[in-house]
Amino acid sequence: MGARVPRGIFTCPNRENLITMETLRKEYPAGFATFSGDKFVLHAGGCQYRIAFKGSHLIYLHPQIEKFLERTVSVLVLDTNFIVWAPTLRLGIEIPFEYGLPHLSGEGQDEVLDIHLKGSELMHASDGNLSLQIRRAKEHEITQADIEPDLRAMMPYDSSLKTIHAMFTRWLRFYESADGEELSTAGETGVLSLSENFRVDAGGDADDLGYDEQFSEGDAGMNISLDVQSAVGAVRRPREAEGDCHAKTRRLG
């Protein structure tokens, strides 16, 4: 499996390229055999969380990531990556599952999800001990501008941190598995990583936005790439028009 690294994103996955597990089960009940695999699968998440970065020594955060610390953010556990998205900034962080090790602590309002991160260009600690802490936002920390409309429409209620922890762990095990085979899903689904490369070729639409290697120092906005990159850790389902040179590809990371 090729190297995947954390990166900044400028567009949040939306209703055009997302499908929830609930919808997937309803619309494709026969083992999802007819699902084309051209959308990200949303396993858990929501719109009302707060994050912090913790470490025992000096921590480095990219200037754009520092802006997340005083914002209410959305969290998405996809079949490809873990995403933290700040609607008021129109910026996000895409973290490959294999870059983090989740740990859940506390109960109720004190519940916290700690994701111990490997160092990367966007964020690292001098001693390598860095964690991303996620908690539920308090009522006074939430405004209407903090709610990502498409995500709220698809997921009216935020997932518990326990569910987010479980889904993160599931996909971490999948991406770390030596042979790339799906592990036991404890009654969830046999669907593997169904998303193709998240990129567009010259015939794609403007809604398919590329994921940058790192944050651009310029204004955040649309980032469309015209080249095609092979998928990493994805299951590509055969199509009737396999030879169509204008087929969309979606990048994993």
N, C-alpha and C positions, 0 to 999 in steps of 0.2 A: 504494500500500500504506500502510495507516494506521500510525501510530507505535506501536512496541512497545518496552517498557522493561523492565529487570531488575526483579524483584519477589521478595518472600519467599513461600515456600509452607510449608504446615503438614502436608501429606499427600503421601507419595511415591506416584507412579504404581505400580500393582500388577497382579497377574495378571488382575484383572477388567477393567482398561482398557488393558492393554499386550499387544502381540503382537511377538515377535521376528521378524527377517527370515527366520531359518531355518524357523520355524513357518509363516510366511506362504507361503514357497515350497512347503512340503510340503502344506499344507491347501488352497491356492488356486493350483494349478500352471498353470491355463489363463489366464495373464495376470492373475491375481487378479480376474477379471471378477465373481466372486461375492462378493468381500470387501465387506462393508457399509460399511467405513470408519469404524466407530464406536469404534475403538481407536487409541491411539498406536502408532506403529511404532518399536520399539527397534532401532537400528542398531548401537550399540556401547556399551560401558560395563563396569561391574563394581563391586565392593564394597571394594576395598582400595587407596585412594589417599590422599595427603596434599596439602593446598593451602597456598599462601602468597600474600600480596599484596605486590608489589614496586613501588617508584617512586623516582625520583631526588630528589623533594621530599616535602613533607608529604602524608601519605595520610589520607583520612577513610574510616572504615568504620562502618556502622550498628552499634550495640552488639550486636545479635543476630549479625551476620556475624563480629564479632571472636571469637565463641565457636568458630567453625569451625577456627581456626588450630591448635589443639592436639588435633584430632580426626581419626580415620580416617574418610573419607567415601566415599560411593558416587557414581559419575558415570554419567549417562545421556545418550546422544546420541539424541534422539527426532527425528521428522520435523517437529516444531514448534519445539522449544527445546532448549537445552543445560541440564542440571540437575546441580547439586551438592547432595547430600543427606547430612545427618549423622544417622544412626539414633539415636545416643545423645541427641541434642538434640530429635529429631522436628521438625527444621527443615530447610529447603532454600532454595537460590537458583535461580531460573529466569532464564536469560540468553538473550535472543534472539540468534540467530546473527549478525545484522547489527551487534551491539554488540561483537563481538570479531574479532580477526585472529590466527589461530593460527600458532605457529612452533615447530618441533621441534628440539631440540638435544641433544647428548650421545649416549652409547650405553650399552646394558646397564643396570646399576644406576644409572648417572649420567644416564640419559635424562630429560629434562624437557620438558613441553609448556607453552609460554608462550602465553597468550591476552592480547593487548594490548587492553585494554578502553576503550571510550568512557566518559566520566564520566556518572554517574547519581546520583539522590538517595540510593541505598543505598551507593555507593562511588565515590570520585573522588580525584584527586590535584591539588594546587595548580597544577601545571604541565601537567596533562592527561596525564601519562605514567604510566599505571597498568597493571600486568599481573597476571594470575592465573596462578600457577605450579602445575602439577600434576605430581606424581611418584608412583611406586609406594610404598606404605607398606612399611616394613621389618617383619620378623616380630615383633620385640618391641613394635611399635606397634599391633598388632592384637589385639583381644579378641573374644569371641563376640558381645558387645553391639554391636560395630561392623558386624556383617554384617546387611544388610537381607534378611530371609528370602525374600520373594517374588522379589526381584531375583536372589538366589543360586540359587533354584530354577529360574528361567528362563534364567539365564546362569551355569552352573557354573564357568566360567573367565573371569577378567577379560580384557578386550580389551587389546591392547598400546597404548601411547601413540601409536604410529605409526598404528594403525587409528582411534583416536579422532580424531587429527589429520586423517586422510583424510576421515572422515565429517563432521566439523565443517566442513571446507573445502567439501565437496560441498554441504551445506545453506546455508552462507554464500553461495555462488555462486547458489544457487537464489533465496534471499530477496532478494539484491541485484540480480538480473536485472531489467532495466527492464520487460520484458513479462510477467514471471511464469512463463515457460515453463521446464520442466526442461531442464537441460543434459545433455551426454553423461555417462552413468553408468559408463562403462568396464566393462561387463559386470555391473553390479549389478542394477538393476531400473528399470522405467519408471514405478513408482509415484510419484506426487507426494505432496503433503502430504495424507494420508488422514484425519486427525483433524478432527472438527468442533469447534465452540466448546466448550471445557471448562467448561460451566456446566450447571445443571439448572433446569428450569422447575418449576412447582408439582406436577407429576406425576412428578418424578424420584426417584431413590433417594439415600439418605444416603451412598452410596459415591462419588457424583459430587461432588467438593468443589471449590468455587470457588478461584481463584488471586487472592490479594489484590494490590492495587496496590503496597502496601509492607507491611512488617512491622507488625503491631499491637503496641502497647505492653503489651497485656494478655497473658493466658496463651495459648500456642499451642494450637490445637485445630481443631475442625471449622468451616469457613467456607462455608456454603451460601448461594448467591445465588438469588433467585427471579425475576430479570429475565433477558431474553434479549439477547445481544449478537451482532452479525453477525460472521462469521468473517473473519479476515484471512489472506490467503495460503493458503487451503485449497481443496482440490478436493472439492466436495460431490457425491457420487454420487446419481443419481436413485433414488428408492425407489417401490415400488408404492403405499404409503400416504403419498404426498407431502403430502396435506392433513391428516394427523393432527396436531392442535395439541399433542399431548403427546409428540411426538418429542423425544428427547434432543438437546441441543446441547452441544458441548465447546469450551471456550475455548482459543484459541491463545496468547494473551498480551496 
